[in-house]
Amino acid sequence: MPPLMSGLHVLFTGFVNLLVLLINLLIALWVYQDSSRRYPPGSLAPFVWGIAALIGGLLVVILYLLVRPPERR
């Protein structure tokens, strides 16, 4: 493979990895914000759900959507 193609491959792979990381961070932030609205103030649950979504990804988000409490009014 020519050196230019090798460099483009590395650049593209880095871009895709950065994009996946950004999407994962945004999803974890959404889970944190949504759970902050649903759990009582001062609860540790939003922090735990946000960190779990950051580490566990889509599987944890699906689990959160299944078990999250109704929204507080």
N, CA, C and O atoms as a MOPAC input file, in Angstrom:
PM7 MOZYME 1SCF
protein

 N      0.84300 1    -1.17600 1     0.00000 1
 C      0.00000 1     0.00000 1     0.00000 1
 C      0.89200 1     1.24400 1     0.00000 1
 O      1.85800 1     1.30200 1     0.76000 1
 N      0.58600 1     2.23500 1    -0.83600 1
 C      1.39200 1     3.46000 1    -0.85600 1
 C      1.28000 1     4.21100 1     0.47600 1
 O      0.27100 1     4.09100 1     1.17000 1
 N      2.29900 1     4.97400 1     0.83100 1
 C      2.29400 1     5.69700 1     2.11300 1
 C      1.10100 1     6.65200 1     2.25700 1
 O      0.57300 1     6.80500 1     3.35800 1
 N      0.66800 1     7.29400 1     1.16600 1
 C     -0.45400 1     8.22100 1     1.24400 1
 C     -1.72700 1     7.48800 1     1.65400 1
 O     -2.47300 1     7.97500 1     2.50300 1
 N     -1.98000 1     6.34200 1     1.07200 1
 C     -3.17000 1     5.57500 1     1.41700 1
 C     -3.10700 1     5.11200 1     2.87000 1
 O     -4.12800 1     5.07700 1     3.55700 1
 N     -1.94200 1     4.76600 1     3.32600 1
 C     -1.78000 1     4.34800 1     4.70800 1
 C     -2.10200 1     5.51600 1     5.64600 1
 O     -2.77300 1     5.33300 1     6.66200 1
 N     -1.62900 1     6.70100 1     5.30600 1
 C     -1.90400 1     7.88100 1     6.12600 1
 C     -3.37900 1     8.24500 1     6.11100 1
 O     -3.93400 1     8.63100 1     7.13900 1
 N     -4.01600 1     8.12400 1     4.95400 1
 C     -5.44500 1     8.41300 1     4.87200 1
 C     -6.25200 1     7.41800 1     5.69400 1
 O     -7.24300 1     7.78000 1     6.32700 1
 N     -5.82300 1     6.17200 1     5.68000 1
 C     -6.51000 1     5.15100 1     6.46700 1
 C     -6.42300 1     5.48100 1     7.95700 1
 O     -7.41400 1     5.37800 1     8.67900 1
 N     -5.25300 1     5.87200 1     8.40600 1
 C     -5.06500 1     6.22700 1     9.82200 1
 C     -5.91300 1     7.44800 1    10.16600 1
 O     -6.54700 1     7.48200 1    11.22100 1
 N     -5.93100 1     8.43600 1     9.30000 1
 C     -6.72000 1     9.64000 1     9.52000 1
 C     -8.21400 1     9.32100 1     9.57900 1
 O     -8.92200 1     9.80500 1    10.46200 1
 N     -8.68700 1     8.51000 1     8.64300 1
 C    -10.09600 1     8.13100 1     8.61300 1
 C    -10.48000 1     7.33900 1     9.85400 1
 O    -11.53500 1     7.57800 1    10.44100 1
 N     -9.63600 1     6.40000 1    10.25500 1
 C     -9.90400 1     5.59400 1    11.44400 1
 C     -9.95400 1     6.46900 1    12.69300 1
 O    -10.81300 1     6.28100 1    13.55400 1
 N     -9.04100 1     7.41600 1    12.78900 1
 C     -9.04000 1     8.34500 1    13.91400 1
 C    -10.29700 1     9.19300 1    13.94100 1
 O    -10.86200 1     9.43600 1    15.00700 1
 N    -10.74200 1     9.64800 1    12.76300 1
 C    -11.96300 1    10.45000 1    12.67800 1
 C    -13.17600 1     9.64200 1    13.10800 1
 O    -14.01900 1    10.14500 1    13.85000 1
 N    -13.27600 1     8.42200 1    12.66300 1
 C    -14.41200 1     7.56300 1    13.03600 1
 C    -14.39400 1     7.29600 1    14.53600 1
 O    -15.44200 1     7.33500 1    15.18000 1
 N    -13.22900 1     7.02800 1    15.09700 1
 C    -13.12700 1     6.79800 1    16.54000 1
 C    -13.55100 1     8.03400 1    17.32800 1
 O    -14.24200 1     7.91900 1    18.34000 1
 N    -13.14400 1     9.20100 1    16.87400 1
 C    -13.51700 1    10.44800 1    17.52700 1
 C    -15.02300 1    10.67700 1    17.44000 1
 O    -15.64000 1    11.12800 1    18.40500 1
 N    -15.60600 1    10.37400 1    16.30700 1
 C    -17.04400 1    10.51500 1    16.12100 1
 C    -17.81900 1     9.57200 1    17.04200 1
 O    -18.81200 1     9.97700 1    17.64700 1
 N    -17.38200 1     8.34400 1    17.15000 1
 C    -18.03000 1     7.36800 1    18.03700 1
 C    -17.92300 1     7.82600 1    19.49500 1
 O    -18.88800 1     7.71100 1    20.25100 1
 N    -16.76700 1     8.34000 1    19.88900 1
 C    -16.58100 1     8.84300 1    21.24700 1
 C    -17.50100 1    10.02600 1    21.52300 1
 O    -18.10100 1    10.10500 1    22.59500 1
 N    -17.61700 1    10.93800 1    20.57600 1
 C    -18.48700 1    12.09600 1    20.74100 1
 C    -19.95000 1    11.67200 1    20.87300 1
 O    -20.66800 1    12.19200 1    21.72800 1
 N    -20.39000 1    10.75000 1    20.05000 1
 C    -21.76900 1    10.25800 1    20.13500 1
 C    -22.01000 1     9.57700 1    21.47600 1
 O    -23.06000 1     9.77200 1    22.09000 1
 N    -21.05100 1     8.78100 1    21.93400 1
 C    -21.17500 1     8.10100 1    23.22600 1
 C    -21.26400 1     9.12300 1    24.36500 1
 O    -22.06000 1     8.95100 1    25.28800 1
 N    -20.45600 1    10.17900 1    24.30600 1
 C    -20.50400 1    11.22300 1    25.33400 1
 C    -21.84900 1    11.94300 1    25.32700 1
 O    -22.41100 1    12.22000 1    26.38700 1
 N    -22.36400 1    12.24600 1    24.14300 1
 C    -23.65200 1    12.93500 1    24.05100 1
 C    -24.79800 1    12.05700 1    24.57500 1
 O    -25.71300 1    12.55500 1    25.23200 1
 N    -24.74500 1    10.77400 1    24.28800 1
 C    -25.77700 1     9.86300 1    24.79300 1
 C    -25.69800 1     9.75700 1    26.31500 1
 O    -26.72800 1     9.75500 1    26.98800 1
 N    -24.48700 1     9.66900 1    26.86100 1
 C    -24.33300 1     9.60800 1    28.32000 1
 C    -24.82600 1    10.89700 1    28.96700 1
 O    -25.43500 1    10.85500 1    30.03600 1
 N    -24.57500 1    12.03500 1    28.33800 1
 C    -25.06300 1    13.31100 1    28.85300 1
 C    -26.58900 1    13.34700 1    28.82700 1
 O    -27.21100 1    13.81700 1    29.78000 1
 N    -27.19400 1    12.85800 1    27.74900 1
 C    -28.65800 1    12.81300 1    27.68100 1
 C    -29.23100 1    11.93100 1    28.78400 1
 O    -30.21700 1    12.30300 1    29.42100 1
 N    -28.62200 1    10.75800 1    29.02100 1
 C    -29.09500 1     9.85400 1    30.08100 1
 C    -29.00000 1    10.55400 1    31.43400 1
 O    -29.91700 1    10.45500 1    32.25000 1
 N    -27.90000 1    11.25800 1    31.67500 1
 C    -27.72100 1    11.98400 1    32.93500 1
 C    -28.79800 1    13.05700 1    33.09600 1
 O    -29.41100 1    13.16800 1    34.15900 1
 N    -29.02900 1    13.84300 1    32.05000 1
 C    -30.02200 1    14.92000 1    32.14000 1
 C    -31.43600 1    14.36400 1    32.30400 1
 O    -32.22300 1    14.88700 1    33.09300 1
 N    -31.75400 1    13.31800 1    31.56700 1
 C    -33.08300 1    12.72500 1    31.67600 1
 C    -33.29900 1    12.13200 1    33.06300 1
 O    -34.36600 1    12.30600 1    33.65200 1
 N    -32.31100 1    11.44100 1    33.58100 1
 C    -32.47600 1    10.83900 1    34.91200 1
 C    -32.48000 1    11.90400 1    36.00300 1
 O    -33.06600 1    11.69000 1    37.06400 1
 N    -31.83500 1    13.05200 1    35.76300 1
 C    -31.88700 1    14.14300 1    36.74000 1
 C    -33.30100 1    14.69200 1    36.87300 1
 O    -33.70100 1    15.12500 1    37.95400 1
 N    -34.05500 1    14.67600 1    35.78900 1
 C    -35.44800 1    15.13400 1    35.83700 1
 C    -36.36100 1    14.10300 1    36.48900 1
 O    -37.41000 1    14.46000 1    37.02600 1
 N    -35.98100 1    12.84900 1    36.45000 1
 C    -36.86800 1    11.78500 1    36.91500 1
 C    -36.61200 1    11.34900 1    38.35700 1
 O    -37.53100 1    10.86500 1    39.01800 1
 N    -35.40600 1    11.50700 1    38.85100 1
 C    -35.09300 1    11.09600 1    40.22000 1
 C    -35.14200 1    12.30600 1    41.13900 1
 O    -34.98500 1    13.43600 1    40.67600 1
 N    -35.35700 1    12.08900 1    42.44400 1
 C    -35.43900 1    13.22200 1    43.37300 1
 C    -34.12400 1    14.00800 1    43.42200 1
 O    -33.05100 1    13.44600 1    43.20100 1
 N    -34.21500 1    15.31400 1    43.71200 1
 C    -32.98800 1    16.11700 1    43.83500 1
 C    -32.06600 1    15.54300 1    44.91000 1
 O    -32.53200 1    15.08600 1    45.95400 1
 N    -30.79500 1    15.56900 1    44.65900 1
 C    -29.82400 1    15.03700 1    45.60400 1
 C    -29.56600 1    13.54800 1    45.45600 1
 O    -28.70200 1    12.99900 1    46.13800 1
 N    -30.30200 1    12.89200 1    44.57800 1
 C    -30.11900 1    11.46200 1    44.37000 1
 C    -28.83300 1    11.20500 1    43.59000 1
 O    -28.44000 1    12.00600 1    42.74200 1
 N    -28.19900 1    10.10800 1    43.87900 1
 C    -26.97000 1     9.72800 1    43.18900 1
 C    -27.26800 1     8.97200 1    41.88900 1
 O    -26.36400 1     8.74200 1    41.08600 1
 N    -28.51200 1     8.59000 1    41.68100 1
 C    -28.88800 1     7.78300 1    40.52000 1
 C    -28.53600 1     8.42900 1    39.17000 1
 O    -28.04600 1     7.72200 1    38.29000 1
 N    -28.76200 1     9.73500 1    38.96400 1
 C    -28.40000 1    10.30800 1    37.66100 1
 C    -26.91300 1    10.17700 1    37.34000 1
 O    -26.54100 1     9.88600 1    36.20300 1
 N    -26.07200 1    10.39100 1    38.34100 1
 C    -24.63100 1    10.25500 1    38.14700 1
 C    -24.27400 1     8.81000 1    37.78900 1
 O    -23.48300 1     8.56400 1    36.87800 1
 N    -24.85900 1     7.87400 1    38.50800 1
 C    -24.57300 1     6.45200 1    38.26700 1
 C    -25.04000 1     6.04400 1    36.87400 1
 O    -24.32000 1     5.34900 1    36.15800 1
 N    -26.24600 1     6.47200 1    36.48400 1
 C    -26.75400 1     6.14000 1    35.14700 1
 C    -25.88800 1     6.76900 1    34.06000 1
 O    -25.62100 1     6.13500 1    33.03900 1
 N    -25.44900 1     8.00900 1    34.26800 1
 C    -24.60500 1     8.67100 1    33.27100 1
 C    -23.27400 1     7.96000 1    33.08600 1
 O    -22.84300 1     7.73400 1    31.95500 1
 N    -22.62000 1     7.60700 1    34.18400 1
 C    -21.34500 1     6.88400 1    34.10400 1
 C    -21.54700 1     5.50100 1    33.49600 1
 O    -20.74000 1     5.04800 1    32.68400 1
 N    -22.63200 1     4.83000 1    33.89300 1
 C    -22.90800 1     3.49900 1    33.33900 1
 C    -23.14200 1     3.57600 1    31.83500 1
 O    -22.68900 1     2.70400 1    31.09300 1
 N    -23.85300 1     4.62400 1    31.37200 1
 C    -24.09300 1     4.78200 1    29.93700 1
 C    -22.79300 1     5.08300 1    29.20300 1
 O    -22.60500 1     4.64900 1    28.06600 1
 N    -21.90300 1     5.81900 1    29.84100 1
 C    -20.61100 1     6.12600 1    29.22400 1
 C    -19.77000 1     4.86000 1    29.07100 1
 O    -19.08700 1     4.68100 1    28.06200 1
 N    -19.82100 1     4.00000 1    30.05700 1
 C    -19.01200 1     2.77000 1    30.02600 1
 C    -19.71200 1     1.65500 1    29.24000 1
 O    -19.08600 1     0.97500 1    28.42700 1
 N    -21.00800 1     1.47600 1    29.48800 1
 C    -21.72400 1     0.33700 1    28.91500 1
 C    -22.34500 1     0.56800 1    27.56000 1
 O    -22.73000 1    -0.38400 1    26.88000 1
 N    -22.44900 1     1.82300 1    27.15600 1
 C    -22.96400 1     2.13400 1    25.83100 1
 C    -24.43500 1     1.82500 1    25.63500 1
 O    -25.25700 1     2.02300 1    26.53000 1
 N    -24.74300 1     1.34300 1    24.46200 1
 C    -26.12200 1     1.14600 1    24.03500 1
 C    -26.88200 1     0.16200 1    24.92100 1
 O    -28.07800 1     0.34400 1    25.14900 1
 N    -26.22800 1    -0.85500 1    25.41400 1
 C    -26.89200 1    -1.83900 1    26.27100 1
 C    -27.43600 1    -1.17600 1    27.54000 1
 O    -28.55900 1    -1.46500 1    27.95200 1
 N    -26.65700 1    -0.29800 1    28.15700 1
 C    -27.09300 1     0.39100 1    29.37300 1
 C    -28.19400 1     1.39300 1    29.05100 1
 O    -29.12300 1     1.56400 1    29.84100 1
 N    -28.10400 1     2.05300 1    27.90900 1
 C    -29.15300 1     3.00500 1    27.52400 1
 C    -30.48600 1     2.28100 1    27.35200 1
 O    -31.52000 1     2.78000 1    27.79400 1
 N    -30.47300 1     1.13200 1    26.72600 1
 C    -31.70100 1     0.34800 1    26.56500 1
 C    -32.23600 1    -0.07500 1    27.92700 1
 O    -33.44000 1    -0.00100 1    28.17300 1
 N    -31.35300 1    -0.51600 1    28.80700 1
 C    -31.76900 1    -0.89600 1    30.16200 1
 C    -32.36200 1     0.31100 1    30.89000 1
 O    -33.39000 1     0.18800 1    31.55600 1
 N    -31.72500 1     1.46500 1    30.76700 1
 C    -32.25000 1     2.67900 1    31.40800 1
 C    -33.64800 1     3.01400 1    30.88600 1
 O    -34.53600 1     3.35800 1    31.66600 1
 N    -33.84000 1     2.91500 1    29.58800 1
 C    -35.14700 1     3.22000 1    29.00600 1
 C    -36.22500 1     2.26100 1    29.50500 1
 O    -37.39600 1     2.63300 1    29.58800 1
 N    -35.84200 1     1.04700 1    29.83300 1
 C    -36.80600 1     0.06300 1    30.32900 1
 C    -37.15900 1     0.26800 1    31.80200 1
 O    -38.28900 1    -0.00400 1    32.20800 1
 N    -36.20900 1     0.74300 1    32.60300 1
 C    -36.44600 1     0.81600 1    34.05800 1
 C    -36.58300 1     2.23500 1    34.60000 1
 O    -36.81100 1     2.40100 1    35.79800 1
 N    -36.45600 1     3.23800 1    33.78200 1
 C    -36.50400 1     4.60600 1    34.30900 1
 C    -37.88200 1     4.90500 1    34.90400 1
 O    -38.90700 1     4.43800 1    34.40600 1
 N    -37.88000 1     5.70000 1    35.98800 1
 C    -39.15700 1     6.05400 1    36.62300 1
 C    -39.89900 1     7.09500 1    35.78300 1
 O    -39.31200 1     7.72400 1    34.90200 1
 N    -41.18800 1     7.26800 1    36.06200 1
 C    -41.92700 1     8.30600 1    35.33500 1
 C    -41.38200 1     9.69100 1    35.69000 1
 O    -40.76500 1     9.88100 1    36.73800 1
 N    -41.61700 1    10.63900 1    34.80800 1
 C    -41.10000 1    11.99000 1    35.02200 1
 C    -41.82700 1    12.65000 1    36.17900 1
 O    -43.04300 1    12.53300 1    36.32600 1
 N    -41.03700 1    13.35800 1    37.00800 1
 C    -41.63900 1    14.09500 1    38.14400 1
 C    -42.32200 1    15.34500 1    37.61600 1
 O    -41.91500 1    15.89300 1    36.59100 1
 N    -43.33700 1    15.78900 1    38.29700 1
 C    -44.02500 1    17.01600 1    37.89700 1
 C    -43.71900 1    18.13200 1    38.85100 1
 O    -44.21000 1    19.24700 1    38.67600 1

